[in-house]
Amino acid sequence: MKIALIAPPYIPVPPGKYGGTELFIAQLAQGLHSQGVAVTVYTVGESQVNVPVRWLYEKGQWPLKSEVDGTLKALSHASWAVEDAAQGSDIIHMNSAPALSFTRFIDTQVVHTVHHAYENEFAEFYRMFPRVSYVTISDFQRQALAMPRMRTIHHGIDPSLYPLKTRKEPYFSFLGRIAPQKGTHLAIEIAQKAGIPLRIAGEIQPMYQSYWEAKVKPHVDGRFIQYLGEMGLEEKNELLGNSLAMLFPIQWHEPFGLVMIEAMACGTPVLALSGGSVNEVVKEGVSGHVRASVSELVECARGLVLDPRSVRAYMEEFFSVARMTRDYMRLYTEILQNGVKEVEQIVA
């Protein structure tokens, strides 16, 4: 079986710091490779994933210089990658919407994983490509899109990359974009009301600079509330693994939330507000707590008693790269055996 994984042309695979889609592609590529699948990743040239890599642009660029530059680069990369991959791949697995436009010119079977939150413009765009097999990363996302050929495959990660930490330090962690929808300001509020210090890590994108200046920075004192910047894998493991819990007080419909399973892999429970995929990822009372309000999460934070080993075991059972790889292998095999018209909607 020969699979082409097409990534966006902005961030290396795997990402050095920010990049959820690129982390997913790296993990899936490695998982497929371990099963004897011939995998080629179309990404940027500086990528370090341990499978064959093809690239049009040598260096990644994030954040983007402009929307126009990003759009043109995405189209150029996608058209080149699709043409090249169609020459020798059994299935082309796409991970950004622009690449779908070029499926009109090829006969190769196509899978597309939907990584973003629901937007009507995307839903209408996807309906124009009925030959594509769509994968959503949560049931919540799948129910919102309601495409005819679609299944849910939850993300998975390699547990061996995330050491289990059973002894915790007296602080909470927040890891993610510093943005209103991620609820960084609410994480600060929860920590302050619970009386437990908070360590924040993540990217401050230019579009959210004013949010950082108004809602987050005034509370950062370097002691009770710390901002640690962006982090790579080793730093993330330390931050998440040593913390009592990771706060995830989202203010939007989260498509999946990879950082939740990264925390759980370290044996760290997740304290989250409900929204999107959260209730699918966090098992109440086992890998964390999900509540409807900040005040309820504060109460959970004050009385938190969850076993790190049980948190890790839950993640390993339901969100490992091995499970994710099996689910994608099943999809690829069905498509190749039966053809795209015969693949039924399945919730994995």
Salt bridges, closest charged atoms under 4 A:
ASP84 OD2 - ARG54 NE 2.85
ASP139 OD1 - ARG142 NH2 3.68
GLU169 OE1 - ARG199 NH1 3.97
GLU189 OE2 - LYS193 NZ 2.70
GLU213 OE1 - LYS217 NZ 3.81
GLU238 OE2 - LYS165 NZ 3.24
GLU254 OE1 - LYS182 NZ 3.03
GLU262 OE2 - LYS236 NZ 2.81
GLU280 OE1 - HIS154 NE2 2.82
GLU284 OE2 - HIS289 ND1 2.69
GLU284 OE2 - ARG291 NH1 3.11
GLU299 OE2 - ARG302 NH1 2.99
GLU316 OE2 - ARG312 NE 2.98
ASP327 OD2 - ARG323 NH1 2.90
ASP327 OD1 - ARG330 NH1 3.05
GLU334 OE1 - ARG151 NH2 2.70
